[in-house]
C-alpha cells in the first residue's frame, strides 16, 4: 500500500469577531439551557461570523493549502451545502474555477461535525490504493441564522479548514483512520459517547503498539470545556494531552476544529497526534506521526 501524508494544513475564520454576549439572544438561551453565567467554566469567549458565501470560504481556504501541488481530487465537506441539485453544479463550478482545479470531486455532509475527519479518511484511502496521489480536503460552514450560534454544547463560529492528503512525504505521516457508530444514538438529543472513542482508540492505536497515554496530543472538537474534558478523559486521555484554548478563542467551527487545533499546536518531531471528532452516535479519528526529520 502507498504511504499517505497530511501536509499544508490551514484554516480561515469568519472576518467578523464578536464576544459571546453579543450573540443575539445569548442570555435567554443560557437561561433556557440552565447554564450559570460563568464564561471560564464553559469556555465562552469569541465567535467569528462571516458575510461571505460558502463558496468564497472554500476558495480562500483552498488557496492557503495548494500552490504547486498537482491536485487530482477534491473532497469537500459541509454540514449544509447551499441550494439543491439544480444549483449544486454552478456552486461547484465556482469553487473549481476559483481554485484553478479541473478534477473529480466528492461532497460529504451527513457525518455532521465529523465530516472533515471522515473526509480525510476517504482521501487517505484514495491515496493508499493509488487511485489518486494528491487529494485536497476542505471543510467549510457558516450558521444559517444568528440564533443558531448557541447550543447547549458549543458556541458556533463560521470558518473553514483544509489540507492536502498526498503520497508525497509531508508534514505528518498518516498511520490510519477509523470511525465507530451506534445507530441507536445518532439523534441530535443524545450525548457524545466515550465508549465509541475507546473503540476507535483500539482500532487505531493497538496495531502500532500504542496506548492513549502515548499520544503527544489530541486535537478534538471545541465543545464546551466541561463536556470535551469529561468525554475525552473517559476515552482514556489526560488533561495534558488536551488543549481547550481554542474553545474561547475560535469557538466551535463545525467540522474544522481538529485541523484548526493541529495548526495552532506546537507539535514535536517524533510525536503521535490524534485528530478526533464526536457527534451523538459517531466518532471519527485519524492517527498522525510527525517525522523526526524534515521530509522531501
Secondary structure as a PSIPRED ss2 file (coil, helix, strand):
# PSIPRED VFORMAT (PSIPRED V4.0)

   1 X C   1.000  0.000  0.000
   2 X C   1.000  0.000  0.000
   3 X C   1.000  0.000  0.000
   4 X C   1.000  0.000  0.000
   5 X E   0.000  0.000  1.000
   6 X E   0.000  0.000  1.000
   7 X E   0.000  0.000  1.000
   8 X E   0.000  0.000  1.000
   9 X E   0.000  0.000  1.000
  10 X E   0.000  0.000  1.000
  11 X E   0.000  0.000  1.000
  12 X E   0.000  0.000  1.000
  13 X E   0.000  0.000  1.000
  14 X C   1.000  0.000  0.000
  15 X C   1.000  0.000  0.000
  16 X E   0.000  0.000  1.000
  17 X E   0.000  0.000  1.000
  18 X E   0.000  0.000  1.000
  19 X E   0.000  0.000  1.000
  20 X H   0.000  1.000  0.000
  21 X H   0.000  1.000  0.000
  22 X H   0.000  1.000  0.000
  23 X C   1.000  0.000  0.000
  24 X C   1.000  0.000  0.000
  25 X C   1.000  0.000  0.000
  26 X H   0.000  1.000  0.000
  27 X H   0.000  1.000  0.000
  28 X H   0.000  1.000  0.000
  29 X H   0.000  1.000  0.000
  30 X H   0.000  1.000  0.000
  31 X H   0.000  1.000  0.000
  32 X H   0.000  1.000  0.000
  33 X C   1.000  0.000  0.000
  34 X C   1.000  0.000  0.000
  35 X C   1.000  0.000  0.000
  36 X C   1.000  0.000  0.000
  37 X C   1.000  0.000  0.000
  38 X C   1.000  0.000  0.000
  39 X H   0.000  1.000  0.000
  40 X H   0.000  1.000  0.000
  41 X H   0.000  1.000  0.000
  42 X H   0.000  1.000  0.000
  43 X C   1.000  0.000  0.000
  44 X C   1.000  0.000  0.000
  45 X C   1.000  0.000  0.000
  46 X E   0.000  0.000  1.000
  47 X E   0.000  0.000  1.000
  48 X E   0.000  0.000  1.000
  49 X E   0.000  0.000  1.000
  50 X C   1.000  0.000  0.000
  51 X C   1.000  0.000  0.000
  52 X C   1.000  0.000  0.000
  53 X C   1.000  0.000  0.000
  54 X H   0.000  1.000  0.000
  55 X H   0.000  1.000  0.000
  56 X H   0.000  1.000  0.000
  57 X H   0.000  1.000  0.000
  58 X H   0.000  1.000  0.000
  59 X H   0.000  1.000  0.000
  60 X H   0.000  1.000  0.000
  61 X H   0.000  1.000  0.000
  62 X H   0.000  1.000  0.000
  63 X H   0.000  1.000  0.000
  64 X H   0.000  1.000  0.000
  65 X H   0.000  1.000  0.000
  66 X C   1.000  0.000  0.000
  67 X C   1.000  0.000  0.000
  68 X C   1.000  0.000  0.000
  69 X C   1.000  0.000  0.000
  70 X C   1.000  0.000  0.000
  71 X C   1.000  0.000  0.000
  72 X C   1.000  0.000  0.000
  73 X E   0.000  0.000  1.000
  74 X E   0.000  0.000  1.000
  75 X E   0.000  0.000  1.000
  76 X E   0.000  0.000  1.000
  77 X E   0.000  0.000  1.000
  78 X C   1.000  0.000  0.000
  79 X C   1.000  0.000  0.000
  80 X C   1.000  0.000  0.000
  81 X C   1.000  0.000  0.000
  82 X C   1.000  0.000  0.000
  83 X C   1.000  0.000  0.000
  84 X C   1.000  0.000  0.000
  85 X C   1.000  0.000  0.000
  86 X C   1.000  0.000  0.000
  87 X C   1.000  0.000  0.000
  88 X H   0.000  1.000  0.000
  89 X H   0.000  1.000  0.000
  90 X H   0.000  1.000  0.000
  91 X H   0.000  1.000  0.000
  92 X H   0.000  1.000  0.000
  93 X H   0.000  1.000  0.000
  94 X H   0.000  1.000  0.000
  95 X H   0.000  1.000  0.000
  96 X H   0.000  1.000  0.000
  97 X H   0.000  1.000  0.000
  98 X H   0.000  1.000  0.000
  99 X H   0.000  1.000  0.000
 100 X C   1.000  0.000  0.000
 101 X C   1.000  0.000  0.000
 102 X C   1.000  0.000  0.000
 103 X C   1.000  0.000  0.000
 104 X E   0.000  0.000  1.000
 105 X E   0.000  0.000  1.000
 106 X E   0.000  0.000  1.000
 107 X E   0.000  0.000  1.000
 108 X E   0.000  0.000  1.000
 109 X C   1.000  0.000  0.000
 110 X C   1.000  0.000  0.000
 111 X C   1.000  0.000  0.000
 112 X H   0.000  1.000  0.000
 113 X H   0.000  1.000  0.000
 114 X H   0.000  1.000  0.000
 115 X H   0.000  1.000  0.000
 116 X H   0.000  1.000  0.000
 117 X H   0.000  1.000  0.000
 118 X H   0.000  1.000  0.000
 119 X H   0.000  1.000  0.000
 120 X H   0.000  1.000  0.000
 121 X H   0.000  1.000  0.000
 122 X H   0.000  1.000  0.000
 123 X H   0.000  1.000  0.000
 124 X H   0.000  1.000  0.000
 125 X H   0.000  1.000  0.000
 126 X H   0.000  1.000  0.000
 127 X H   0.000  1.000  0.000
 128 X H   0.000  1.000  0.000
 129 X C   1.000  0.000  0.000
 130 X C   1.000  0.000  0.000
 131 X C   1.000  0.000  0.000
 132 X C   1.000  0.000  0.000
 133 X C   1.000  0.000  0.000
 134 X E   0.000  0.000  1.000
 135 X E   0.000  0.000  1.000
 136 X E   0.000  0.000  1.000
 137 X E   0.000  0.000  1.000
 138 X E   0.000  0.000  1.000
 139 X E   0.000  0.000  1.000
 140 X E   0.000  0.000  1.000
 141 X E   0.000  0.000  1.000
 142 X C   1.000  0.000  0.000
 143 X C   1.000  0.000  0.000
 144 X C   1.000  0.000  0.000
 145 X C   1.000  0.000  0.000
 146 X H   0.000  1.000  0.000
 147 X H   0.000  1.000  0.000
 148 X H   0.000  1.000  0.000
 149 X C   1.000  0.000  0.000
 150 X E   0.000  0.000  1.000
 151 X C   1.000  0.000  0.000
 152 X C   1.000  0.000  0.000
 153 X C   1.000  0.000  0.000
 154 X C   1.000  0.000  0.000
 155 X E   0.000  0.000  1.000
 156 X E   0.000  0.000  1.000
 157 X C   1.000  0.000  0.000
 158 X C   1.000  0.000  0.000
 159 X E   0.000  0.000  1.000
 160 X E   0.000  0.000  1.000
 161 X E   0.000  0.000  1.000
 162 X E   0.000  0.000  1.000
 163 X E   0.000  0.000  1.000
 164 X E   0.000  0.000  1.000
 165 X E   0.000  0.000  1.000
 166 X E   0.000  0.000  1.000
 167 X C   1.000  0.000  0.000
 168 X C   1.000  0.000  0.000
 169 X C   1.000  0.000  0.000
 170 X C   1.000  0.000  0.000
 171 X C   1.000  0.000  0.000
 172 X E   0.000  0.000  1.000
 173 X E   0.000  0.000  1.000
 174 X E   0.000  0.000  1.000
 175 X E   0.000  0.000  1.000
 176 X E   0.000  0.000  1.000
 177 X E   0.000  0.000  1.000
 178 X E   0.000  0.000  1.000
 179 X E   0.000  0.000  1.000
 180 X E   0.000  0.000  1.000
 181 X E   0.000  0.000  1.000
 182 X C   1.000  0.000  0.000
 183 X H   0.000  1.000  0.000
 184 X H   0.000  1.000  0.000
 185 X H   0.000  1.000  0.000
 186 X C   1.000  0.000  0.000
 187 X C   1.000  0.000  0.000
 188 X C   1.000  0.000  0.000
 189 X C   1.000  0.000  0.000
 190 X C   1.000  0.000  0.000
 191 X C   1.000  0.000  0.000
 192 X C   1.000  0.000  0.000
 193 X C   1.000  0.000  0.000
 194 X H   0.000  1.000  0.000
 195 X H   0.000  1.000  0.000
 196 X H   0.000  1.000  0.000
 197 X H   0.000  1.000  0.000
 198 X H   0.000  1.000  0.000
 199 X H   0.000  1.000  0.000
 200 X H   0.000  1.000  0.000
 201 X H   0.000  1.000  0.000
 202 X H   0.000  1.000  0.000
 203 X H   0.000  1.000  0.000
 204 X H   0.000  1.000  0.000
 205 X H   0.000  1.000  0.000
 206 X H   0.000  1.000  0.000
 207 X H   0.000  1.000  0.000
 208 X H   0.000  1.000  0.000
 209 X C   1.000  0.000  0.000
 210 X C   1.000  0.000  0.000
 211 X C   1.000  0.000  0.000
 212 X H   0.000  1.000  0.000
 213 X H   0.000  1.000  0.000
 214 X H   0.000  1.000  0.000
 215 X C   1.000  0.000  0.000
 216 X C   1.000  0.000  0.000
 217 X E   0.000  0.000  1.000
 218 X E   0.000  0.000  1.000
 219 X E   0.000  0.000  1.000
 220 X C   1.000  0.000  0.000
 221 X C   1.000  0.000  0.000
 222 X C   1.000  0.000  0.000
 223 X C   1.000  0.000  0.000
 224 X C   1.000  0.000  0.000
 225 X H   0.000  1.000  0.000
 226 X H   0.000  1.000  0.000
 227 X H   0.000  1.000  0.000
 228 X H   0.000  1.000  0.000
 229 X H   0.000  1.000  0.000
 230 X H   0.000  1.000  0.000
 231 X H   0.000  1.000  0.000
 232 X H   0.000  1.000  0.000
 233 X H   0.000  1.000  0.000
 234 X H   0.000  1.000  0.000
 235 X C   1.000  0.000  0.000
 236 X C   1.000  0.000  0.000
 237 X C   1.000  0.000  0.000
 238 X C   1.000  0.000  0.000
 239 X H   0.000  1.000  0.000
 240 X H   0.000  1.000  0.000
 241 X H   0.000  1.000  0.000
 242 X C   1.000  0.000  0.000
 243 X C   1.000  0.000  0.000
 244 X C   1.000  0.000  0.000
 245 X H   0.000  1.000  0.000
 246 X H   0.000  1.000  0.000
 247 X H   0.000  1.000  0.000
 248 X H   0.000  1.000  0.000
 249 X H   0.000  1.000  0.000
 250 X C   1.000  0.000  0.000
 251 X C   1.000  0.000  0.000
 252 X E   0.000  0.000  1.000
 253 X C   1.000  0.000  0.000
 254 X H   0.000  1.000  0.000
 255 X H   0.000  1.000  0.000
 256 X H   0.000  1.000  0.000
 257 X H   0.000  1.000  0.000
 258 X H   0.000  1.000  0.000
 259 X H   0.000  1.000  0.000
 260 X H   0.000  1.000  0.000
 261 X H   0.000  1.000  0.000
 262 X H   0.000  1.000  0.000
 263 X H   0.000  1.000  0.000
 264 X H   0.000  1.000  0.000
 265 X C   1.000  0.000  0.000
 266 X C   1.000  0.000  0.000
 267 X C   1.000  0.000  0.000
 268 X C   1.000  0.000  0.000
 269 X C   1.000  0.000  0.000
 270 X C   1.000  0.000  0.000
 271 X C   1.000  0.000  0.000
 272 X E   0.000  0.000  1.000
 273 X E   0.000  0.000  1.000
 274 X E   0.000  0.000  1.000
 275 X E   0.000  0.000  1.000
 276 X E   0.000  0.000  1.000
 277 X E   0.000  0.000  1.000
 278 X E   0.000  0.000  1.000
 279 X E   0.000  0.000  1.000
 280 X C   1.000  0.000  0.000
 281 X C   1.000  0.000  0.000
 282 X E   0.000  0.000  1.000
 283 X E   0.000  0.000  1.000
 284 X E   0.000  0.000  1.000
 285 X E   0.000  0.000  1.000
 286 X E   0.000  0.000  1.000
 287 X E   0.000  0.000  1.000
 288 X E   0.000  0.000  1.000
 289 X E   0.000  0.000  1.000
 290 X C   1.000  0.000  0.000
 291 X C   1.000  0.000  0.000
 292 X C   1.000  0.000  0.000
 293 X C   1.000  0.000  0.000
 294 X C   1.000  0.000  0.000
 295 X C   1.000  0.000  0.000
 296 X C   1.000  0.000  0.000
